[in-house]
Amino acid sequence: MDLIGAGLAALGVIGPGIGIGILTGLTNQAIGRNPDASGKMFVPFILGAAFAEGLGVLAVVVGLLVIFANPFVGA
């Protein structure tokens, strides 16, 4: 039963994956329309991708904590 909670926590990786895909697609579309602005778009793109990936890593860590560091296993 404990592993169901870990699986549900790991489902949090889906949202950041979709977010990174949308961010990458829109950035590529904007660079395609205006190639001179690619330097101005680089830093916000990397920051957005880092924040979205951070949420995905957080979801995986929560899932692993539920599996391996659950204080209610012996109770």
Backbone as JSON, one array per atom type, in Angstrom:
{
  "sequence": "MDLIGAGLAALGVIGPGIGIGILTGLTNQAIGRNPDASGKMFVPFILGAAFAEGLGVLAVVVGLLVIFANPFVGA",
  "N": [[0.83, -1.2, 0.0], [2.04, 1.18, 0.61], [3.64, 1.7, -1.54], [1.95, 2.62, -3.47], [1.48, 5.29, -2.85], [4.04, 6.28, -3.34], [4.23, 5.89, -6.07], [2.21, 7.61, -6.96], [3.3, 10.02, -6.12], [5.5, 10.14, -7.78], [4.29, 10.61, -10.18], [4.27, 13.28, -10.49], [6.24, 14.06, -12.2], [5.3, 14.25, -14.71], [4.01, 16.71, -15.27], [6.15, 18.75, -15.2], [7.6, 17.72, -17.39], [5.88, 18.12, -19.56], [5.76, 20.89, -19.38], [8.42, 21.67, -19.97], [8.56, 20.79, -22.59], [6.64, 22.44, -23.87], [7.79, 24.94, -23.34], [10.24, 24.73, -24.72], [9.34, 24.37, -27.35], [7.94, 26.79, -27.86], [10.0, 28.63, -27.54], [11.74, 27.89, -29.62], [10.05, 28.47, -31.76], [9.8, 31.25, -31.48], [12.46, 32.03, -31.9], [12.72, 31.21, -34.5], [11.08, 33.04, -35.77], [12.32, 35.46, -35.2], [15.45, 35.56, -35.48], [17.53, 37.18, -34.53], [16.98, 37.78, -31.91], [17.7, 35.66, -30.35], [19.74, 35.57, -28.45], [18.7, 37.11, -26.36], [16.65, 35.52, -25.51], [17.76, 33.28, -24.43], [18.63, 33.12, -21.66], [16.16, 33.44, -20.12], [14.9, 31.12, -21.08], [16.58, 29.01, -20.18], [16.37, 29.4, -17.4], [13.62, 28.94, -17.0], [13.44, 26.26, -17.83], [15.09, 25.09, -15.91], [13.67, 25.58, -13.51], [11.32, 24.11, -14.01], [12.39, 21.54, -14.3], [13.42, 21.24, -11.77], [11.1, 20.9, -10.24], [10.31, 18.41, -11.17], [12.41, 16.78, -10.25], [12.03, 17.12, -7.53], [9.58, 15.78, -7.21], [10.37, 13.14, -7.75], [12.17, 12.73, -5.63], [10.45, 12.92, -3.42], [8.87, 10.67, -3.91], [10.84, 8.64, -3.58], [11.48, 9.07, -0.89], [9.09, 8.32, 0.3], [9.16, 5.62, -0.19], [11.62, 4.65, 1.0], [12.14, 6.03, 3.43], [9.99, 5.98, 5.17], [8.3, 6.72, 8.05], [6.12, 5.4, 9.13], [6.05, 2.7, 8.66], [6.6, 0.57, 10.46], [4.61, 0.99, 12.33]],
  "CA": [[0.0, 0.0, 0.0], [2.93, 2.34, 0.68], [4.21, 1.96, -2.86], [0.97, 3.37, -4.26], [1.78, 6.7, -2.59], [5.28, 6.62, -4.03], [3.9, 5.98, -7.5], [1.45, 8.84, -7.16], [4.23, 11.15, -5.98], [6.37, 10.16, -8.96], [3.52, 11.13, -11.31], [4.54, 14.7, -10.58], [7.23, 14.29, -13.24], [4.59, 14.46, -15.98], [3.79, 18.15, -15.46], [7.36, 19.44, -15.67], [7.96, 17.26, -18.72], [5.03, 18.86, -20.5], [6.17, 22.29, -19.32], [9.67, 21.84, -20.7], [8.23, 20.63, -24.01], [5.98, 23.66, -24.34], [8.78, 26.02, -23.28], [11.19, 24.54, -25.81], [8.65, 24.61, -28.62], [7.66, 28.22, -28.03], [11.28, 29.33, -27.72], [12.18, 27.63, -30.99], [9.17, 29.21, -32.66], [10.15, 32.66, -31.4], [13.77, 32.21, -32.54], [12.49, 31.08, -35.93], [10.48, 34.29, -36.28], [13.26, 36.57, -35.04], [16.72, 34.94, -35.09], [18.42, 38.12, -33.85], [16.63, 37.86, -30.5], [17.99, 34.39, -29.67], [20.57, 35.85, -27.27], [17.86, 37.63, -25.28], [15.73, 34.46, -25.07], [18.5, 32.14, -23.89], [18.63, 33.09, -20.2], [14.84, 33.06, -19.6], [14.62, 29.73, -21.43], [17.32, 28.14, -19.27], [15.78, 29.53, -16.07], [12.33, 28.24, -17.01], [13.69, 24.82, -17.89], [15.66, 24.68, -14.63], [12.6, 25.54, -12.52], [10.43, 22.98, -14.31], [13.12, 20.31, -13.99], [13.51, 21.16, -10.31], [9.85, 20.32, -9.75], [10.35, 16.98, -11.49], [13.34, 16.14, -9.33], [11.36, 17.13, -6.23], [8.59, 14.71, -7.21], [11.08, 11.86, -7.63], [12.71, 12.64, -4.27], [9.33, 12.62, -2.53], [8.55, 9.26, -4.12], [11.87, 7.81, -2.95], [11.33, 9.2, 0.55], [7.95, 7.52, 0.71], [9.55, 4.21, -0.23], [12.74, 4.27, 1.85], [12.23, 6.73, 4.71], [8.63, 6.1, 5.69], [8.32, 6.44, 9.49], [4.92, 4.69, 9.54], [6.09, 1.32, 8.2], [6.52, -0.35, 11.59], [3.56, 1.36, 13.28]],
  "C": [[0.87, 1.27, 0.0], [3.47, 2.7, -0.7], [3.23, 2.69, -3.78], [1.2, 4.87, -4.08], [3.04, 7.16, -3.29], [5.04, 6.76, -5.53], [3.13, 7.24, -7.81], [2.34, 10.07, -7.03], [5.12, 11.26, -7.21], [5.61, 10.63, -10.21], [3.7, 12.63, -11.48], [5.6, 15.04, -11.63], [6.55, 14.62, -14.57], [4.41, 15.95, -16.26], [5.02, 18.91, -15.9], [7.81, 18.99, -17.05], [7.16, 17.97, -19.8], [5.44, 20.32, -20.54], [7.45, 22.56, -20.09], [9.43, 21.71, -22.2], [7.59, 21.88, -24.59], [6.97, 24.83, -24.38], [9.77, 25.93, -24.44], [10.55, 24.84, -27.16], [8.4, 26.09, -28.87], [8.94, 29.03, -28.22], [11.81, 29.12, -29.12], [11.33, 28.37, -32.01], [9.52, 30.71, -32.66], [11.5, 32.94, -32.06], [13.62, 32.08, -34.05], [11.9, 32.34, -36.53], [11.46, 35.45, -36.23], [14.6, 36.01, -34.57], [17.67, 35.88, -34.34], [18.16, 38.18, -32.34], [16.98, 36.59, -29.73], [18.86, 34.6, -28.43], [19.76, 36.35, -26.09], [16.94, 36.54, -24.72], [16.45, 33.33, -24.34], [18.39, 32.03, -22.37], [17.23, 32.78, -19.65], [14.46, 31.61, -19.92], [15.32, 28.77, -20.47], [16.75, 28.22, -17.86], [14.45, 28.79, -15.98], [12.51, 26.74, -17.03], [14.24, 24.31, -16.55], [14.57, 24.61, -13.55], [11.67, 24.36, -12.76], [11.12, 21.66, -13.98], [13.29, 20.14, -12.49], [12.26, 20.57, -9.7], [9.8, 18.82, -10.02], [11.25, 16.22, -10.54], [12.73, 16.08, -7.93], [10.33, 16.01, -6.15], [9.25, 13.34, -7.07], [11.63, 11.68, -6.22], [11.61, 12.31, -3.28], [8.92, 11.16, -2.68], [9.55, 8.33, -3.46], [11.8, 7.9, -1.43], [10.16, 8.38, 1.06], [8.32, 6.05, 0.75], [10.55, 3.87, 0.89], [12.78, 4.91, 3.22], [10.86, 6.94, 5.34], [8.62, 5.77, 7.18], [7.14, 5.61, 9.96], [4.93, 3.22, 9.14], [5.92, 0.35, 9.36], [5.36, -0.08, 12.54], [2.3, 0.57, 13.11]]
}
